[in-house]
Amino acid sequence: METTDILKRVRQIEIKTRGLSRNIFAGEYHSAFKGRGMAFAEVREYQFGDDIRNIDWNVTARYNHPYIKVFEEERELTVMLLVDVSGSREFGSTSKIKKNVITEIAAVLAFSAIQNNDKIGVIFFSDTIEKFIPPKKGKSHILRIIREMIDFQPENPGTNIPEALRYLTNAIKKKCTAFVISDFIDNHADLEKAMSVANSKHDVVAIRIFDDREQELPPIGMVKLKDAETGHYTWVNTSDRRTRDMYRKYWMNQSERLRTIFTRCGVDSTLVNTREDYVKSLINLFKKREARR
């Protein structure tokens, strides 16, 4: 893609996603993703009903009168985007391929983060860690992230989500909110373990992107299909009902496997169809988190 085309696309995404984050997601994001803890604010005299566990004994001894520590929520977050750049992101049966939806969702989350004065960083992953952008604030930083997502060319086509989660756990020392934005086409047996470990240290949120043709085949005869991550071709008779049923069953089994993993690990998740508007899915995710708080 030419530089002028990249800049034009960055501008288009900026206009759309910044508007969404400002007008639609601002309140939901603020409520759904709290700060990482309570920070000391001041000391004041003890009042009836105060929690005695907050008494500052040093100040109390100095003034011979009980004083307590007052805390306020730390609003600033570190937000990490774990962005799937594997070969399967190039698939799409509508006007939008998965890559475009992933880019827009990541941009919305990034703009929501900086409006909330949060830092934002990115891990691009395939079956290895392709690139790490450390968390920072600022519009120029976000525009760099969007530009990278549009034009990034991965070295490898495969997918290894556990590797990305392990890298997150090692690279980011303080607790952060981590959005894994992927189609989750990954059969690694250690996915659940890696996600559980990552979510015990951070707040992991799974955003799964899918296309209609990944869950159901149309009856259109013999079709030559290519696995974007292995490069292998396969002829499939889509007119055969048993083949279509097996295809649909595989999708359902994979979806159930992922739902089970997310539930066991305590990870919030949402499912986004490339054919539909992702706004509704994100708002429902935010509201679900807010309701539990």
LOTORMAR-543833 format. One line per field, with one value per residue (C-alpha): residue number from 1; x, y, z; residue in three letters. Coordinates in nm, 3 decimals, always signed. Example, Ala and Ser with C-alpha at 12.3 -4.5 7.8 and 13.67 -1.06 7.14 Angstrom:
// LOTORMAR-543833
i = [1  2]
xx = [+1.230  +1.367]
yy = [-0.450  -0.106]
zz = [+0.780  +0.714]
aa = [ALA  SER]
***
This chain:
// LOTORMAR-543833
i = [1  2  3  4  5  6  7  8  9  10  11  12  13  14  15  16  17  18  19  20  21  22  23  24  25  26  27  28  29  30  31  32  33  34  35  36  37  38  39  40  41  42  43  44  45  46  47  48  49  50  51  52  53  54  55  56  57  58  59  60  61  62  63  64  65  66  67  68  69  70  71  72  73  74  75  76  77  78  79  80  81  82  83  84  85  86  87  88  89  90  91  92  93  94  95  96  97  98  99  100  101  102  103  104  105  106  107  108  109  110  111  112  113  114  115  116  117  118  119  120  121  122  123  124  125  126  127  128  129  130  131  132  133  134  135  136  137  138  139  140  141  142  143  144  145  146  147  148  149  150  151  152  153  154  155  156  157  158  159  160  161  162  163  164  165  166  167  168  169  170  171  172  173  174  175  176  177  178  179  180  181  182  183  184  185  186  187  188  189  190  191  192  193  194  195  196  197  198  199  200  201  202  203  204  205  206  207  208  209  210  211  212  213  214  215  216  217  218  219  220  221  222  223  224  225  226  227  228  229  230  231  232  233  234  235  236  237  238  239  240  241  242  243  244  245  246  247  248  249  250  251  252  253  254  255  256  257  258  259  260  261  262  263  264  265  266  267  268  269  270  271  272  273  274  275  276  277  278  279  280  281  282  283  284  285  286  287  288  289  290  291  292  293]
xx = [+0.000  +0.135  +0.217  -0.056  -0.312  -0.201  -0.235  -0.578  -0.692  -0.549  -0.746  -1.068  -1.032  -0.940  -1.251  -1.485  -1.341  -1.258  -1.617  -1.747  -1.521  -1.615  -1.990  -2.080  -1.818  -1.685  -1.917  -1.929  -1.551  -1.500  -1.749  -1.646  -1.271  -1.176  -0.833  -0.594  -0.643  -0.675  -0.417  -0.344  -0.495  -0.472  -0.494  -0.787  -0.926  -1.111  -1.493  -1.753  -1.815  -1.472  -1.296  -1.042  -0.821  -0.741  -0.604  -0.263  -0.088  +0.215  +0.005  -0.227  +0.067  +0.211  -0.110  -0.249  -0.575  -0.693  -0.633  -0.716  -0.576  -0.813  -0.783  -0.920  -0.942  -0.646  -0.811  -0.513  -0.496  -0.249  -0.437  -0.274  -0.411  -0.309  -0.377  -0.390  -0.201  -0.210  -0.310  -0.673  -0.741  -0.740  -1.061  -1.400  -1.712  -1.860  -1.727  -1.523  -1.248  -1.160  -0.844  -1.047  -1.283  -0.991  -0.824  -1.136  -1.212  -0.852  -0.870  -1.196  -1.045  -0.727  -0.914  -1.138  -0.825  -0.655  -0.979  -0.968  -0.600  -0.485  -0.171  -0.208  +0.031  +0.013  +0.141  +0.114  +0.122  +0.098  +0.250  +0.526  +0.553  +0.574  +0.603  +0.571  +0.477  +0.522  +0.234  +0.227  -0.025  -0.110  -0.282  +0.039  +0.107  -0.240  -0.208  +0.118  -0.063  -0.340  -0.082  +0.099  -0.223  -0.312  +0.025  +0.180  +0.315  +0.373  +0.669  +0.460  +0.104  +0.015  -0.153  -0.028  -0.242  -0.078  +0.258  +0.109  -0.042  +0.287  +0.468  +0.210  +0.262  +0.640  +0.654  +0.395  +0.480  +0.190  -0.170  -0.328  -0.644  -0.556  -0.787  -0.715  -0.859  -0.853  -1.061  -0.929  -0.860  -0.603  -0.602  -0.305  -0.376  -0.227  -0.462  -0.666  -0.360  -0.197  -0.521  -0.577  -0.224  -0.251  -0.591  -0.465  -0.215  -0.405  -0.765  -0.798  -1.087  -1.144  -1.294  -1.355  -1.402  -1.572  -1.724  -2.053  -1.874  -1.667  -1.975  -2.173  -2.095  -2.336  -2.436  -2.247  -2.082  -1.711  -1.497  -1.119  -1.040  -0.705  -0.593  -0.448  -0.220  -0.073  -0.109  -0.272  -0.552  -0.851  -1.138  -1.473  -1.808  -2.035  -2.343  -2.304  -2.528  -2.310  -2.007  -2.195  -2.325  -1.974  -1.844  -2.120  -2.064  -1.692  -1.769  -2.013  -1.766  -1.491  -1.723  -1.828  -1.463  -1.376  -1.681  -1.579  -1.221  -1.332  -1.574  -1.324  -1.060  -1.300  -1.238  -1.503  -1.569  -1.779  -1.839  -1.825  -1.960  -1.788  -2.132  -2.275  -2.195  -1.941  -2.072  -2.354  -2.122  -1.876  -2.146  -2.301  -1.957  -1.901  -2.248  -2.205  -1.881  -2.033  -2.332  -2.102  -1.924]
yy = [+0.000  +0.344  +0.594  +0.835  +0.550  +0.451  +0.806  +0.837  +0.513  +0.622  +0.946  +0.762  +0.527  +0.814  +1.014  +0.716  +0.556  +0.875  +0.987  +0.653  +0.654  +1.014  +0.999  +0.638  +0.460  +0.733  +0.665  +0.289  +0.257  +0.472  +0.265  -0.077  -0.044  +0.090  +0.191  -0.071  +0.007  +0.269  +0.545  +0.744  +1.093  +1.265  +1.233  +1.373  +1.350  +1.035  +1.063  +0.832  +0.542  +0.549  +0.218  +0.184  -0.019  +0.308  +0.481  +0.637  +0.547  +0.769  +1.085  +0.979  +0.944  +1.280  +1.474  +1.255  +1.234  +0.968  +1.041  +0.818  +0.775  +0.870  +0.678  +0.744  +0.521  +0.526  +0.618  +0.578  +0.241  +0.072  -0.083  -0.347  -0.458  -0.810  -0.799  -1.115  -1.061  -1.425  -1.528  -1.599  -1.229  -1.171  -1.371  -1.211  -1.293  -0.943  -0.595  -0.613  -0.866  -0.961  -0.750  -0.431  -0.505  -0.586  -0.256  -0.048  -0.212  -0.164  +0.202  +0.259  +0.108  +0.312  +0.643  +0.552  +0.487  +0.820  +1.009  +0.847  +0.947  +0.585  +0.450  +0.220  -0.042  -0.317  -0.670  -0.791  -1.170  -1.458  -1.788  -1.571  -1.217  -1.001  -0.657  -0.491  -0.124  -0.015  +0.168  +0.546  +0.829  +1.076  +1.108  +1.074  +0.742  +0.613  +0.725  +0.530  +0.222  +0.256  +0.303  -0.012  -0.213  -0.106  -0.176  -0.441  -0.746  -1.042  -1.275  -1.586  -1.684  -1.908  -1.835  -1.888  -1.703  -1.870  -1.730  -1.379  -1.414  -1.534  -1.241  -1.002  -1.151  -1.113  -0.773  -0.578  -0.582  -0.380  -0.490  -0.379  -0.432  -0.653  -0.692  -1.003  -0.919  -1.232  -1.489  -1.741  -2.001  -2.165  -2.525  -2.504  -2.726  -2.476  -2.188  -2.226  -2.241  -1.937  -1.737  -1.831  -1.723  -1.396  -1.313  -1.378  -1.095  -0.873  -0.807  -1.002  -0.940  -1.159  -1.008  -1.284  -1.183  -1.420  -1.432  -1.606  -1.840  -1.974  -2.118  -2.238  -2.336  -2.246  -2.532  -2.416  -2.740  -2.827  -2.551  -2.527  -2.391  -2.262  -2.262  -1.911  -2.017  -2.337  -2.267  -2.608  -2.642  -2.875  -2.953  -2.954  -3.068  -2.808  -2.967  -3.264  -3.208  -3.425  -3.213  -2.894  -3.049  -3.155  -2.806  -2.646  -2.895  -2.817  -2.445  -2.510  -2.735  -2.476  -2.201  -2.408  -2.489  -2.119  -2.024  -2.288  -2.160  -1.798  -1.896  -2.112  -1.841  -1.564  -1.377  -1.143  -1.197  -1.091  -1.225  -0.986  -1.076  -0.900  -0.860  -0.670  -0.345  -0.408  -0.112  -0.314  -0.600  -0.365  -0.171  -0.498  -0.608  -0.281  -0.286  -0.648  -0.557  -0.247  -0.445  -0.678  -0.396]
zz = [+0.000  -0.099  +0.177  +0.061  +0.067  +0.416  +0.546  +0.386  +0.547  +0.885  +0.858  +0.769  +1.065  +1.296  +1.203  +1.244  +1.556  +1.745  +1.699  +1.824  +2.128  +2.215  +2.154  +2.231  +2.436  +2.665  +2.959  +2.913  +2.893  +3.203  +3.403  +3.274  +3.318  +3.658  +3.777  +3.905  +4.275  +4.546  +4.582  +4.898  +4.877  +5.219  +5.596  +5.794  +6.147  +6.237  +6.220  +6.368  +6.130  +5.964  +5.912  +6.193  +5.960  +5.782  +6.093  +6.033  +6.358  +6.299  +6.256  +6.539  +6.777  +6.671  +6.736  +7.013  +6.821  +6.572  +6.202  +5.907  +5.559  +5.278  +4.950  +4.604  +4.302  +4.065  +3.738  +3.509  +3.339  +3.115  +2.822  +2.603  +2.267  +2.167  +1.793  +1.581  +1.254  +1.136  +0.784  +0.872  +0.939  +0.563  +0.522  +0.460  +0.261  +0.291  +0.216  +0.537  +0.596  +0.953  +0.941  +0.885  +1.173  +1.405  +1.310  +1.373  +1.709  +1.821  +1.716  +1.907  +2.221  +2.177  +2.142  +2.438  +2.641  +2.572  +2.636  +2.977  +3.019  +2.995  +2.837  +2.537  +2.399  +2.137  +2.089  +1.728  +1.722  +1.477  +1.588  +1.736  +1.869  +1.559  +1.722  +2.062  +2.097  +2.462  +2.634  +2.593  +2.587  +2.315  +1.979  +1.776  +1.950  +1.858  +1.497  +1.482  +1.614  +1.352  +1.075  +1.189  +1.193  +0.839  +0.681  +0.906  +0.724  +0.959  +0.919  +0.993  +0.896  +1.193  +1.529  +1.884  +2.136  +2.441  +2.329  +2.309  +2.657  +2.803  +2.643  +2.795  +3.140  +3.116  +2.943  +3.145  +3.514  +3.659  +3.623  +3.295  +3.094  +2.796  +2.495  +2.286  +1.943  +1.731  +1.544  +1.800  +1.533  +1.757  +1.877  +2.112  +2.411  +2.657  +2.565  +2.883  +3.109  +2.945  +2.964  +3.328  +3.424  +3.229  +3.380  +3.732  +3.684  +3.441  +3.338  +3.012  +2.772  +2.464  +2.146  +1.892  +1.528  +1.283  +0.936  +0.847  +0.607  +0.895  +1.062  +0.761  +0.401  +0.120  -0.116  -0.428  -0.547  -0.554  -0.405  -0.372  -0.025  +0.098  +0.460  +0.495  +0.780  +0.632  +0.260  +0.201  -0.056  -0.020  -0.255  -0.072  -0.207  -0.051  -0.215  +0.021  +0.324  +0.548  +0.464  +0.548  +0.872  +0.974  +0.897  +1.108  +1.390  +1.393  +1.429  +1.714  +1.896  +1.864  +1.988  +2.287  +2.365  +2.368  +2.578  +2.832  +2.844  +2.889  +3.166  +3.354  +3.334  +3.438  +3.113  +2.974  +2.604  +2.310  +1.959  +1.661  +1.316  +1.025  +0.864  +1.160  +1.340  +1.615  +1.819  +1.973  +2.072  +2.243  +2.429  +2.554  +2.672  +2.859  +3.017  +3.127  +3.305  +3.462  +3.595  +3.789  +3.969]
aa = [MET  GLU  THR  THR  ASP  ILE  LEU  LYS  ARG  VAL  ARG  GLN  ILE  GLU  ILE  LYS  THR  ARG  GLY  LEU  SER  ARG  ASN  ILE  PHE  ALA  GLY  GLU  TYR  HIS  SER  ALA  PHE  LYS  GLY  ARG  GLY  MET  ALA  PHE  ALA  GLU  VAL  ARG  GLU  TYR  GLN  PHE  GLY  ASP  ASP  ILE  ARG  ASN  ILE  ASP  TRP  ASN  VAL  THR  ALA  ARG  TYR  ASN  HIS  PRO  TYR  ILE  LYS  VAL  PHE  GLU  GLU  GLU  ARG  GLU  LEU  THR  VAL  MET  LEU  LEU  VAL  ASP  VAL  SER  GLY  SER  ARG  GLU  PHE  GLY  SER  THR  SER  LYS  ILE  LYS  LYS  ASN  VAL  ILE  THR  GLU  ILE  ALA  ALA  VAL  LEU  ALA  PHE  SER  ALA  ILE  GLN  ASN  ASN  ASP  LYS  ILE  GLY  VAL  ILE  PHE  PHE  SER  ASP  THR  ILE  GLU  LYS  PHE  ILE  PRO  PRO  LYS  LYS  GLY  LYS  SER  HIS  ILE  LEU  ARG  ILE  ILE  ARG  GLU  MET  ILE  ASP  PHE  GLN  PRO  GLU  ASN  PRO  GLY  THR  ASN  ILE  PRO  GLU  ALA  LEU  ARG  TYR  LEU  THR  ASN  ALA  ILE  LYS  LYS  LYS  CYS  THR  ALA  PHE  VAL  ILE  SER  ASP  PHE  ILE  ASP  ASN  HIS  ALA  ASP  LEU  GLU  LYS  ALA  MET  SER  VAL  ALA  ASN  SER  LYS  HIS  ASP  VAL  VAL  ALA  ILE  ARG  ILE  PHE  ASP  ASP  ARG  GLU  GLN  GLU  LEU  PRO  PRO  ILE  GLY  MET  VAL  LYS  LEU  LYS  ASP  ALA  GLU  THR  GLY  HIS  TYR  THR  TRP  VAL  ASN  THR  SER  ASP  ARG  ARG  THR  ARG  ASP  MET  TYR  ARG  LYS  TYR  TRP  MET  ASN  GLN  SER  GLU  ARG  LEU  ARG  THR  ILE  PHE  THR  ARG  CYS  GLY  VAL  ASP  SER  THR  LEU  VAL  ASN  THR  ARG  GLU  ASP  TYR  VAL  LYS  SER  LEU  ILE  ASN  LEU  PHE  LYS  LYS  ARG  GLU  ALA  ARG  ARG]
***
